[in-house]
Amino acid sequence: MKHIIDIITMGCSKNLVDSEQLMRRFAAAGYEFYHNPEELHGDIAVINTCGFIGDAKEESVNEICNLVELKSDGLLNQIIVMGCLSERYRKELEEEIPEIDHMYGKFDWTTMVEDLQAEDAQAAGNATETEAAETTTLPALHSTGHYAYIKISEGCNRKCAYCAIPLITGRHKSRTMEDICNEIRELVAQGVHEFQIIAQELTFYGIDLYKEQKIAELVECIAAIPGVEWIRLHYAYPAQFPMDLLRVIRENDNVCKYLDIALQHISDNVLTRMQRHITKQETIELLERMRQEVPGICIRTTLMVGFPGETEEDFEELLEFTRQAKFDRMGAFAYSEEDDTYAAINYTDDISDEVKQTRLDRLMQVQQQISAGLLERLVGTTQRIIIDRREGDWFVGRTQYDSPDVDCEVLIPADAELQIGHFYNALINRTEEFDLYAEIAE
């Protein structure tokens, strides 16, 4: 009898892509598995960890410890750890949590299914060679099947002072355009029609393979595939931004007027210390050009407070910039020192946790007011939405300006007859915090 596998994914959507690929391998090998179950079903738990910032690392370690308790109670036979945390801290995890049965990193997990098969064969006294699991593309297992995350590259060549991602994932490595488009064609044939295009650094795509930025050409190729209804772009970098991408967003109706671009800060002092290779004025000019060339574009960004050397004047400059820029979507976090990064080696983490939290709270208060005003402008407009799921008395959907799990949602009374994964025109009639309420337009 084969094992039943519970797969737990921590961290970002890039980890989710890896988990989905692992699930495809388990499926091809005939295993029963569950992804992020509320209660564990299986005898083996696989946890795909995050190692990006302190809070994420702590969350991953706590989840591993929860699994250790279940194992000690006889409710689990094996714990398998993979992902960013084990890539960086494999030795430490092996020493501190010996209850972990198998450890994989960010890239070597591809042998997991074969290793498990070989282990079972050995336990059964069977020397028969195991067959490698096929990796045929299957529908997006994390969702209802109508949207998927497409990772177009791995790694990052940027050297931001605070960031450990290059230490975990290595240098930027693009997938070929042919490989990406073939995957999307297969998914379209299986009913997927919304695609979140993701990478550690989207705008660097193609430089390693084609010797120039190719993200605009790639998105244009994806947009030309029949059946692709929505394309949404995540994790762009502001320095050396490929301006031809704006034309592609503007001219293709199935490319969402949405761009996720992490700016991190606006003070020249902090940007220089962060090694972001862009200035305040260049950032402002980039945002202006984006909004000029793509009218109505939804810009999502991420900002950081409490970076070493951030003065009160730097922070006030960031607050004022946020008020003026009026980002449609924004996330923020406090600086967390990461081992072996330039900042950890060369700077002193000289801002207290209390000051960091106060600055973070003030920044998010400004953004909440901005978000409320921007959402209010949508009341009375008709928006094309996709339905993701039903929750109680409501169907829950999204506009083109909203990415799954991180942005706003549209709630429609469930007395309407709607189908999951289908598009509808919806009249927005009110807003509440981060949600919109609507009715289907005639």
C-alpha positions, 0 to 999 in steps of 0.5 A, spaced: 500 500 500 502 506 498 503 512 502 498 518 503 502 524 502 500 531 505 504 537 502 504 543 506 506 550 502 509 556 506 511 562 503 510 565 496 507 563 489 514 561 487 514 555 492 507 554 490 509 552 483 514 547 486 509 544 490 505 543 484 510 540 480 511 535 486 504 534 486 504 532 479 510 527 480 506 524 486 500 524 481 504 520 476 507 515 480 500 513 483 500 516 490 494 519 494 496 526 496 493 533 499 495 540 499 494 544 505 489 540 508 486 543 515 487 536 518 493 531 516 490 525 512 497 522 510 502 518 514 508 522 510 508 530 511 512 534 506 513 541 508 515 546 503 519 552 507 520 559 506 527 562 508 526 569 506 525 574 512 525 572 519 518 572 520 517 567 514 523 563 517 520 562 524 513 560 521 516 555 517 520 552 523 514 552 528 510 548 522 516 543 522 515 543 530 508 542 529 509 536 525 514 533 530 509 533 535 504 529 531 510 524 529 511 523 536 504 522 538 504 516 532 500 520 527 505 521 522 511 516 520 515 521 516 517 528 515 520 531 509 522 538 509 524 542 502 525 549 500 528 555 501 529 554 509 532 547 508 537 550 502 540 555 507 540 552 513 540 544 512 546 543 517 542 547 522 536 543 521 539 537 521 542 538 528 537 542 531 531 537 529 533 530 528 526 528 527 526 530 520 527 524 516 529 527 509 531 534 507 531 537 500 533 544 498 530 549 493 532 544 487 534 537 489 527 535 491 525 533 484 528 526 486 523 525 492 518 521 489 523 516 486 527 516 493 521 514 496 519 509 491 526 506 492 526 506 500 519 502 500 522 497 495 528 496 500 523 496 506 519 490 502 526 487 500 524 488 493 530 490 489 526 492 483 528 498 480 523 504 481 521 508 475 521 515 475 515 519 475 512 523 469 512 530 470 506 531 465 502 538 466 496 537 470 491 543 472 493 548 477 492 543 483 492 549 488 485 552 485 479 550 482 483 549 476 481 556 472 488 560 474 495 558 474 502 561 476 507 560 471 514 561 473 518 563 468 525 564 471 529 562 477 534 566 481 536 573 481 542 577 479 540 583 483 545 584 489 540 588 493 543 589 500 538 586 504 536 580 500 538 573 501 534 570 495 540 570 491 544 566 496 538 561 496 536 561 489 543 563 485 543 566 479 538 568 474 536 562 470 530 563 464 526 558 461 525 558 454 520 562 451 518 555 447 518 551 454 513 557 457 508 557 452 508 550 451 506 549 458 501 554 457 498 551 451 497 545 455 494 548 461 489 552 456 487 545 453 485 543 460 481 549 462 486 554 465 485 561 462 488 566 467 495 566 468 500 569 473 507 570 470 512 570 476 519 570 477 524 573 482 525 578 477 521 579 472 524 584 468 531 580 467 527 575 463 531 573 457 538 576 458 542 569 460 539 566 454 537 571 449 542 576 451 537 582 452 531 583 456 525 579 453 519 579 457 515 584 453 516 579 447 514 573 452 508 576 454 506 578 447 507 571 445 503 568 451 497 573 449 497 570 442 495 563 445 488 562 444 484 561 450 488 565 454 483 570 457 488 574 463 495 575 464 498 578 470 505 580 471 508 579 478 515 582 481 518 587 476 524 591 478 524 598 477 532 599 475 533 598 467 525 597 466 524 595 459 519 600 457 516 596 451 513 592 456 508 598 457 506 597 450 504 590 450 500 591 456 496 597 453 495 594 446 493 587 449 486 586 452 488 579 455 494 582 459 491 585 465 492 592 466 496 590 473 503 590 474 507 588 481 513 592 482 517 592 488 520 599 490 522 598 497 523 606 498 524 613 496 529 616 500 535 617 496 539 615 502 536 609 503 535 607 496 543 607 495 544 604 502 539 598 499 543 598 493 537 599 488 541 602 483 535 607 482 534 614 485 528 618 487 527 622 481 528 616 476 522 612 480 517 618 480 519 619 472 518 611 471 511 611 475 509 617 471 511 614 464 507 607 466 501 611 468 501 615 461 502 609 457 497 605 460 491 609 462 488 606 468 494 601 470 493 598 477 500 598 480 502 594 486 508 595 490 512 593 496 515 598 501 520 597 507 521 601 513 527 600 518 532 599 514 539 600 517 540 608 517 533 610 515 532 616 519 526 620 521 526 624 515 527 618 510 521 615 513 517 622 513 519 622 505 517 615 504 510 617 507 509 623 503 511 619 497 506 614 498 501 619 499 502 622 493 503 616 489 497 613 491 498 606 489 492 601 488 495 596 492 501 596 497 504 591 502 509 593 507 514 590 512 519 592 517 527 590 515 529 583 518 537 582 518 538 576 513 545 572 514 550 573 510 547 579 506 551 585 504 547 589 510 548 584 515 555 584 514 556 592 513 551 595 517 548 595 524 541 594 525 540 600 529 533 601 529 529 598 534 523 593 533 518 598 536 520 604 532 520 599 526 513 597 528 511 604 529 513 606 522 510 600 519 503 602 522 503 609 520 505 607 513 499 602 512 494 607 515 496 612 510 495 606 505 489 604 508 486 611 507 488 611 499 485 604 498 479 606 501 478 612 496 480 608 490 475 603 491 470 608 492 471 610 485 469 603 483 462 604 486 457 605 480 462 602 475 461 595 471 467 591 471 469 584 468 470 579 474 472 572 474 468 567 479 473 563 484 469 560 489 462 560 493 463 561 500 456 561 504 451 566 501 456 569 496 460 568 490 467 570 490 470 573 484 476 578 482 477 584 477 483 584 472 486 589 478 486 583 483 491 577 484 489 571 487 490 571 495 493 578 495 488 583 493 481 585 493 475 580 492 468 582 489 462 579 493 456 577 489 449 574 492 449 567 491 442 567 489 445 568 482 446 562 478 454 563 476 459 558 474 466 557 478 472 560 473 467 563 468 467 571 467 461 576 468 460 583 468 458 586 475 456 592 477 459 595 483 454 597 488 458 598 495 465 597 498 467 595 505 474 595 507 478 591 502 472 588 499 467 590 493 460 588 493 456 587 486 451 584 482 451 581 475 450 586 470 444 585 465 
